[in-house]
Amino acid sequence: MVEIKKNSATFLAHAGRDPQNQYGFVNVPVVHGSTVIFPDLETFDNKAQKYSYAREGNPTSDALQDVITQMEGGAVTRITPSGLQAACLALMSVASSGKTVLLADCVYEPTRHFANRVLKCMGVTPVYFDPRIGAGISALIDETVCAIYLETPGSVTFELQDLPAIADARGGRDIPILIDNSWASPIFHQPLSLGADIVVHTGSKYFGGHSDLVIGTLTANEKWADSIVSTHHLFGSASSPDDMFLTLRGLKTLRMRMERHSSSALQLAEWLVGQDGVKEVIHPALPSHPDHALFQKYFTGSGSTFAFELEPASRLAVGRMLDMMEIFSIGVSFGGFESLILSPRPGNVRTAVPYGREGNLIRVHVGSEDVADLREDLAEGLKRYNRARN
Ligand SMILES: *Cc1c(COP(=O)(O)O)cnc(C)c1O
């Protein structure tokens, strides 16, 4: 028996399909449909049929859920129309009125807005903590805390959170840990095995992999499986079968794409260190990163995105750099084949830890282009920045 790892290229080439049940065709079909027909009253009354209505699932969603569940080592997965909704439903699954949710200060900004607007309306208090708090989170944990939400690393500033230490700090309390695993993907990071309970992903990024769809996933361990299933059901969350099919297609090449993203991004990060105008390169796989030890311990590879801080200059200088890039395009996403660049200003939203950087921050997503071309594009961009700042 060949032992196949659940995040291996071999697994991904074969998972989520059953040719013998599909007239021999290799891929799972795209099931377009709402209504499901029952043969007789007895089948209907006894719920004796696998599918009853498309919102609750169909063969396409089942296939996708199965692959994600296995890759994350979870008990159940649900598909959502966006990654943001996966994050929101994860929070809705565990939040209760009068309680507190602890969130890492670096969480994806729209997740933060959801917590600040919707959770607050429900009487749930969001409390933001230093992403590098580690075991120190125990000082924030009391009987009011109903969940801890992490994103490691933060998608703009790349702070890692010490997931096992945070899991231990719960001291046996029934507090689920929710985590956005979008950066590393299950190829390089398995949070459920490190103490997390619910994992969320934007499938719009690496899973789809081609910048042509918006989708999300949430996966829970056995203990929290019913919570996410019932919340997903209560909200009537349903996703497009075409997008689910494209996501399944994307997953076939997830490992090879991740390996390419990871290696190209790291090569560029290493090259950027010490370049004129670059103050600091912020990439967890660089030994200079403050959380590098955690990265080495808990990740087997890195994502396609990283950041670097430029020497201080006006936004005009940043515009000179970004507006004339030839290969990198300005865009907020990541995970596609095309490289992206942006200059975020995270200082505007953080509350737990002052952001503190004075230089302009640049975040890149390194796509599948040739590294030498990307390097040249960045080198020319830096020259424009330096000319404009001097
Ligand atoms: C993009 C993103 C999301 C949201 O995903 P959508 O599919 O765009 O809704 C959530 N978390 C992280 C880290 C992201 O980068």
Ligand as a Chemical Component Dictionary entry (heavy atoms), coordinates in Angstrom:
data_LIG
# 
_chem_comp.id                   LIG 
_chem_comp.type                 NON-POLYMER 
_chem_comp.pdbx_formal_charge   0 
_chem_comp.three_letter_code    LIG 
# 
loop_
_chem_comp_atom.comp_id 
_chem_comp_atom.atom_id 
_chem_comp_atom.alt_atom_id 
_chem_comp_atom.type_symbol 
_chem_comp_atom.charge 
_chem_comp_atom.model_Cartn_x 
_chem_comp_atom.model_Cartn_y 
_chem_comp_atom.model_Cartn_z 
_chem_comp_atom.pdbx_ordinal 
LIG C1 C1 C 0 -8.364  37.517 0.472  1  
LIG C2 C2 C 0 -8.327  37.083 1.867  2  
LIG C3 C3 C 0 -9.494  36.750 2.548  3  
LIG C4 C4 C 0 -10.860 36.918 1.938  4  
LIG O1 O1 O 0 -11.056 36.090 0.863  5  
LIG P1 P1 P 0 -12.082 36.420 -0.325 6  
LIG O2 O2 O 0 -12.160 35.127 -1.027 7  
LIG O3 O3 O 0 -11.446 37.502 -1.123 8  
LIG O4 O4 O 0 -13.353 36.843 0.297  9  
LIG C5 C5 C 0 -9.394  36.299 3.843  10 
LIG N1 N1 N 0 -8.202  36.186 4.454  11 
LIG C6 C6 C 0 -7.062  36.490 3.825  12 
LIG C7 C7 C 0 -5.775  36.331 4.542  13 
LIG C8 C8 C 0 -7.080  36.967 2.516  14 
LIG O5 O5 O 0 -5.934  37.307 1.930  15 
# 
loop_
_chem_comp_bond.comp_id 
_chem_comp_bond.atom_id_1 
_chem_comp_bond.atom_id_2 
_chem_comp_bond.value_order 
_chem_comp_bond.pdbx_ordinal 
LIG C1 C2 SING 1  
LIG C2 C3 SING 2  
LIG C2 C8 DOUB 3  
LIG C3 C4 SING 4  
LIG C3 C5 DOUB 5  
LIG C4 O1 SING 6  
LIG O1 P1 SING 7  
LIG P1 O2 DOUB 8  
LIG P1 O3 SING 9  
LIG P1 O4 SING 10 
LIG C5 N1 SING 11 
LIG N1 C6 DOUB 12 
LIG C6 C7 SING 13 
LIG C6 C8 SING 14 
LIG C8 O5 SING 15 
# 
